[in-house]
Amino acid sequence: MNISAQALTQRLQERLSPAFVEVLDESAAHAGHAGADGTGQGTHFRVRIQSDVFTGKSRVSRHRLVYDALQEFIDQGVHALAIEVIETQPD
């Protein structure tokens, strides 16, 4: 199965209603590393996300929310997620 940054972005939008989300496929940079499948895509991603659902939660809890939202993709072959949560600035 070909897992795309677009598919991950859509799932995060559905589950976490982010004000900002960016998903980058960094798989090509990990060719030959553990979890790489030889295609150069769909195994290693960077997620940058900002959402009100993260407010008041610890870093671990925020990452767990992202992992939970993307669990189906992890089960299908996503090997690594680098997660960068962008803090929501108070009004």
PADRENLO-191587 format. One record per residue (C-alpha): x, y, z; residue in one letter; residue number from 0. Coordinates in pm, 1 decimal, padded with zeros to 6 digits, always signed. Example, Ala and Ser with C-alpha at 12.3 -4.5 7.8 and 13.67 -1.06 7.14 Angstrom:
REM PADRENLO-191587
SITE          u          v          w   resn   resi
SITE   +01230.0   -00450.0   +00780.0      A      0
SITE   +01367.0   -00106.0   +00714.0      S      1
//
This chain:
REM PADRENLO-191587
SITE          u          v          w   resn   resi
SITE   +00000.0   +00000.0   +00000.0      M      0
SITE   +00125.8   +00346.4   -00087.5      N      1
SITE   +00082.8   +00574.5   +00214.3      I      2
SITE   +00092.5   +00944.1   +00128.8      S      3
SITE   +00147.0   +01267.0   +00318.7      A      4
SITE   -00188.7   +01378.7   +00180.3      Q      5
SITE   -00367.0   +01079.4   +00338.2      A      6
SITE   -00205.2   +01148.2   +00676.5      L      7
SITE   -00293.0   +01517.3   +00651.0      T      8
SITE   -00656.2   +01435.3   +00576.5      Q      9
SITE   -00680.1   +01198.1   +00873.9      R     10
SITE   -00526.4   +01454.6   +01109.7      L     11
SITE   -00771.2   +01717.7   +00984.6      Q     12
SITE   -01062.5   +01482.4   +01045.5      E     13
SITE   -00953.7   +01372.9   +01392.6      R     14
SITE   -00777.5   +01676.4   +01545.8      L     15
SITE   -00925.5   +01979.3   +01361.2      S     16
SITE   -00589.2   +02155.0   +01345.3      P     17
SITE   -00546.8   +02526.4   +01283.0      A     18
SITE   -00229.5   +02425.8   +01099.2      F     19
SITE   -00098.0   +02091.5   +00977.7      V     20
SITE   +00191.5   +01999.9   +00752.4      E     21
SITE   +00298.5   +01643.5   +00677.7      V     22
SITE   +00628.0   +01581.6   +00498.5      L     23
SITE   +00729.2   +01245.6   +00353.6      D     24
SITE   +01095.6   +01207.8   +00452.0      E     25
SITE   +01118.1   +00843.7   +00345.6      S     26
SITE   +01372.2   +00903.0   +00068.1      A     27
SITE   +01619.5   +01034.8   +00326.1      A     28
SITE   +01591.7   +00704.1   +00514.5      H     29
SITE   +01655.0   +00465.5   +00225.2      A     30
SITE   +01843.1   +00164.2   +00353.2      G     31
SITE   +01750.4   +00234.4   +00715.1      H     32
SITE   +01526.0   +00024.5   +00937.2      A     33
SITE   +01165.4   +00040.5   +00827.5      G     34
SITE   +01240.4   +00165.3   +00477.1      A     35
SITE   +01062.9   -00045.9   +00217.3      D     36
SITE   +01282.7   +00037.7   -00080.1      G     37
SITE   +01028.7   +00263.6   -00252.3      T     38
SITE   +01158.1   +00586.9   -00099.3      G     39
SITE   +00811.7   +00688.0   +00014.9      Q     40
SITE   +00541.5   +00616.7   +00268.8      G     41
SITE   +00746.2   +00498.7   +00567.3      T     42
SITE   +00898.2   +00803.9   +00740.9      H     43
SITE   +00700.6   +01123.2   +00799.0      F     44
SITE   +00738.3   +01456.6   +00978.8      R     45
SITE   +00417.2   +01606.1   +01120.2      V     46
SITE   +00395.0   +01972.8   +01216.7      R     47
SITE   +00062.3   +02047.3   +01378.9      I     48
SITE   -00121.3   +02307.5   +01584.5      Q     49
SITE   -00459.7   +02232.0   +01738.1      S     50
SITE   -00667.0   +02346.5   +02032.3      D     51
SITE   -00706.2   +01981.0   +02136.9      V     52
SITE   -00345.6   +01994.2   +02260.0      F     53
SITE   -00408.4   +02281.5   +02503.5      T     54
SITE   -00317.8   +02186.9   +02860.5      G     55
SITE   -00183.3   +01845.4   +02762.4      K     56
SITE   +00167.2   +01713.9   +02820.5      S     57
SITE   +00404.9   +01649.2   +02533.5      R     58
SITE   +00348.0   +01274.9   +02567.2      V     59
SITE   -00031.4   +01320.3   +02560.0      S     60
SITE   -00007.4   +01541.2   +02251.3      R     61
SITE   +00205.7   +01285.2   +02068.6      H     62
SITE   -00031.6   +01007.0   +02173.2      R     63
SITE   -00321.9   +01196.3   +02013.0      L     64
SITE   -00129.5   +01214.1   +01684.8      V     65
SITE   -00028.0   +00846.6   +01701.8      Y     66
SITE   -00385.6   +00744.0   +01781.4      D     67
SITE   -00519.8   +00945.2   +01486.4      A     68
SITE   -00267.6   +00779.1   +01252.8      L     69
SITE   -00272.9   +00425.6   +01397.2      Q     70
SITE   -00427.3   +00275.5   +01082.8      E     71
SITE   -00132.6   +00404.2   +00878.1      F     72
SITE   +00119.5   +00281.0   +01133.6      I     73
SITE   -00040.9   -00062.4   +01107.8      D     74
SITE   -00003.5   -00041.6   +00728.6      Q     75
SITE   +00368.0   +00037.5   +00727.3      G     76
SITE   +00448.6   +00385.0   +00856.5      V     77
SITE   +00770.9   +00318.9   +01043.1      H     78
SITE   +00856.1   +00660.2   +01189.3      A     79
SITE   +00677.2   +00981.4   +01280.6      L     80
SITE   +00863.1   +01294.3   +01384.8      A     81
SITE   +00603.1   +01509.1   +01558.6      I     82
SITE   +00637.0   +01882.9   +01610.5      E     83
SITE   +00345.8   +02034.4   +01803.6      V     84
SITE   +00320.1   +02409.3   +01755.0      I     85
SITE   +00197.1   +02583.8   +02066.2      E     86
SITE   -00130.6   +02774.3   +02037.5      T     87
SITE   -00072.0   +03132.1   +02141.7      Q     88
SITE   -00320.7   +03277.5   +02391.1      P     89
SITE   -00535.1   +03567.8   +02268.3      D     90
//
